[in-house]
Amino acid sequence: MTIKYALTRAEIVQFFLQTLGKSPKLMVVILICSLWPAFIYLSASGAFQRSFTVSDIAVSLDWMFAAFCFMVAWIFMRGKTGERTLSVTESGISTEIGSLRNPCAGV
């Protein structure tokens, strides 16, 4: 049996966002990745050596939001939109995305 399909970039991003809402593990990883730019900003501005201000918090949230948007944009740009093929035969399973082939014989 062979199945052929293609995904659009919007579908790839939509799947990512849906998965993010359903997977606590992924949500934590993305949250940590989004926190790094905010942490770097706070460190560079010396906010850990004094009390936090409203401005520190606002700019940190801006950095977190920008990092999240960058990740979504990266997924949008790097998503594989080539035709995908999944083949299941008696000798095993093989997948293709565009010209990339991954035979998984005996699985």
Secondary structure, 3 states (H helix, E strand, C coil): CEEEECCCHHHHHHHHHHHHHHCHHHHHHHHHHHHHHHHHHHHHCCHHHCCCCHHHHHHHHHHHHHHHHHHHHHHHHHCCCCCEEEEEECCEEEEEECCEEEEEECC
